[in-house]
Amino acid sequence: MKISPIYKRVIGLDVHQAKISACAVIEQVDGTRTVEHRKFGALKRDRRALAEWAKA
């Protein structure tokens, strides 16, 4: 059985009291995958930065 991805772009979040770790996996047109890790604080401005990063 072959498993094919449903989504081409996903972000996983690990939320703690003082920080949020994020990992984005993006499948390119040629089938290769790009993985990007980022860490954000838990303050409101940090969560806004996370939202902007995810939107980009």
LUMLUMMI-584474 format. One line per field, with one value per atom (N, C-alpha, C): residue number from 0; residue in three letters; x negated, y negated, z negated. Coordinates in Angstrom, 3 decimals. Layout:
<gugus>
num = NUM ...;
residu = ALA ...;
px = X ...;
py = Y ...;
pz = Z ...;
</gugus>
This chain:
<gugus>
num = 0 0 0 1 1 1 2 2 2 3 3 3 4 4 4 5 5 5 6 6 6 7 7 7 8 8 8 9 9 9 10 10 10 11 11 11 12 12 12 13 13 13 14 14 14 15 15 15 16 16 16 17 17 17 18 18 18 19 19 19 20 20 20 21 21 21 22 22 22 23 23 23 24 24 24 25 25 25 26 26 26 27 27 27 28 28 28 29 29 29 30 30 30 31 31 31 32 32 32 33 33 33 34 34 34 35 35 35 36 36 36 37 37 37 38 38 38 39 39 39 40 40 40 41 41 41 42 42 42 43 43 43 44 44 44 45 45 45 46 46 46 47 47 47 48 48 48 49 49 49 50 50 50 51 51 51 52 52 52 53 53 53 54 54 54 55 55 55;
residu = MET MET MET LYS LYS LYS ILE ILE ILE SER SER SER PRO PRO PRO ILE ILE ILE TYR TYR TYR LYS LYS LYS ARG ARG ARG VAL VAL VAL ILE ILE ILE GLY GLY GLY LEU LEU LEU ASP ASP ASP VAL VAL VAL HIS HIS HIS GLN GLN GLN ALA ALA ALA LYS LYS LYS ILE ILE ILE SER SER SER ALA ALA ALA CYS CYS CYS ALA ALA ALA VAL VAL VAL ILE ILE ILE GLU GLU GLU GLN GLN GLN VAL VAL VAL ASP ASP ASP GLY GLY GLY THR THR THR ARG ARG ARG THR THR THR VAL VAL VAL GLU GLU GLU HIS HIS HIS ARG ARG ARG LYS LYS LYS PHE PHE PHE GLY GLY GLY ALA ALA ALA LEU LEU LEU LYS LYS LYS ARG ARG ARG ASP ASP ASP ARG ARG ARG ARG ARG ARG ALA ALA ALA LEU LEU LEU ALA ALA ALA GLU GLU GLU TRP TRP TRP ALA ALA ALA LYS LYS LYS ALA ALA ALA;
px = -0.848 0.000 -0.893 -0.655 -1.418 -0.672 -1.395 -0.805 -1.253 -0.304 -0.638 -0.172 -0.947 -0.581 0.717 1.480 2.722 2.425 1.541 1.205 -0.235 -0.501 -1.844 -2.641 -1.963 -2.613 -1.980 -2.810 -2.309 -3.269 -2.730 -3.539 -3.126 -4.110 -3.876 -4.353 -3.608 -3.955 -4.115 -5.154 -5.375 -5.290 -4.186 -3.893 -4.237 -5.049 -5.406 -4.984 -5.211 -4.777 -5.533 -6.837 -7.647 -8.148 -7.914 -8.407 -7.544 -7.633 -6.933 -7.954 -8.090 -8.965 -8.088 -8.527 -7.749 -8.613 -8.020 -8.700 -7.778 -8.258 -7.468 -8.063 -7.210 -7.614 -6.853 -7.616 -7.016 -7.475 -6.504 -6.832 -6.907 -8.055 -8.271 -7.591 -7.538 -6.898 -7.588 -8.922 -9.665 -9.615 -8.891 -8.731 -9.685 -10.696 -11.610 -10.919 -11.417 -10.825 -11.826 -11.346 -12.131 -11.620 -12.547 -12.179 -12.816 -12.013 -12.509 -12.063 -13.016 -12.741 -12.898 -11.966 -12.049 -11.571 -12.086 -11.642 -11.135 -10.030 -9.400 -9.142 -9.071 -8.690 -7.183 -6.679 -5.251 -4.510 -5.220 -4.552 -3.715 -2.816 -1.906 -2.659 -3.713 -4.481 -5.169 -5.589 -6.221 -5.207 -4.007 -2.954 -2.555 -2.591 -2.327 -3.414 -4.668 -5.788 -5.614 -5.160 -4.882 -3.799 -2.749 -1.660 -2.142 -2.969 -3.510 -4.420 -5.243 -6.136 -5.322 -4.268 -3.422 -2.699 -2.274 -1.558 -2.473 -3.746 -4.715 -5.033;
py = 1.172 0.000 -1.234 -2.130 -3.365 -4.472 -5.195 -6.307 -7.600 -8.423 -9.716 -10.830 -11.917 -13.007 -13.692 -14.112 -14.836 -16.318 -16.844 -18.261 -18.437 -19.460 -19.732 -20.624 -21.307 -22.197 -21.990 -21.653 -21.469 -22.102 -22.501 -23.045 -22.339 -21.794 -21.183 -22.131 -22.240 -23.132 -22.337 -22.687 -22.139 -23.332 -23.432 -24.617 -24.363 -25.245 -25.216 -26.542 -26.676 -27.889 -29.121 -29.016 -30.181 -30.179 -29.091 -29.065 -28.164 -28.399 -27.589 -27.175 -25.877 -25.350 -24.972 -25.366 -25.094 -24.392 -23.480 -22.763 -22.775 -23.323 -23.367 -22.387 -21.589 -20.667 -21.073 -21.390 -21.868 -20.960 -20.401 -19.573 -20.464 -20.420 -21.217 -20.547 -21.246 -20.731 -19.459 -19.393 -18.223 -17.037 -17.164 -16.071 -16.101 -16.966 -17.072 -17.820 -17.605 -18.251 -19.180 -20.332 -21.306 -21.317 -21.267 -21.286 -22.511 -23.283 -24.491 -24.471 -24.685 -24.729 -26.162 -26.609 -27.942 -27.858 -28.766 -28.873 -30.282 -30.368 -31.643 -31.712 -32.909 -33.108 -32.956 -33.117 -32.930 -34.257 -35.373 -36.663 -36.942 -37.899 -38.209 -38.583 -39.390 -39.797 -38.589 -37.626 -36.415 -35.540 -35.455 -34.681 -35.336 -36.656 -37.350 -37.028 -36.995 -36.640 -35.204 -34.316 -32.935 -32.908 -33.665 -33.709 -34.260 -35.291 -35.853 -34.860 -34.160 -33.144 -32.033 -31.591 -30.513 -30.968 -32.194 -32.722 -32.823 -33.155 -33.289 -31.927;
pz = 0.000 0.000 0.000 0.939 1.020 0.282 -0.545 -1.288 -0.631 -0.270 0.323 -0.615 -0.676 -1.593 -1.173 -2.159 -1.902 -1.732 -2.582 -2.550 -2.109 -1.335 -0.835 -1.780 -2.710 -3.680 -5.043 -6.039 -7.394 -8.396 -9.524 -10.618 -11.901 -12.604 -13.909 -14.995 -16.077 -17.176 -18.463 -19.226 -20.564 -21.509 -22.234 -23.035 -24.501 -25.054 -26.467 -27.097 -28.366 -29.050 -28.559 -28.314 -27.959 -26.524 -25.763 -24.387 -23.521 -22.218 -21.229 -20.188 -19.968 -18.928 -17.745 -16.544 -15.343 -14.309 -13.583 -12.518 -11.296 -10.191 -8.962 -7.960 -7.342 -6.287 -5.034 -3.990 -2.738 -1.608 -0.876 0.283 1.512 2.191 3.390 4.586 5.705 6.920 7.409 7.258 7.741 6.775 5.667 4.718 3.545 3.577 2.442 1.300 0.090 -1.077 -1.731 -2.153 -2.888 -4.324 -5.290 -6.705 -7.345 -8.055 -8.721 -10.180 -11.088 -12.526 -13.014 -13.848 -14.454 -15.892 -16.723 -18.119 -18.352 -19.089 -19.392 -20.890 -21.398 -22.790 -22.930 -24.136 -24.389 -24.558 -24.453 -24.575 -23.323 -23.448 -22.351 -21.074 -21.193 -20.001 -19.367 -20.185 -19.661 -18.922 -19.465 -18.796 -17.483 -17.438 -16.167 -15.149 -15.611 -14.724 -14.197 -15.062 -14.638 -13.576 -13.770 -12.791 -11.450 -11.483 -10.228 -9.534 -10.301 -9.734 -9.088 -9.775 -9.235 -7.975 -7.959 -6.788 -5.581 -5.824 -4.718 -4.152;
</gugus>
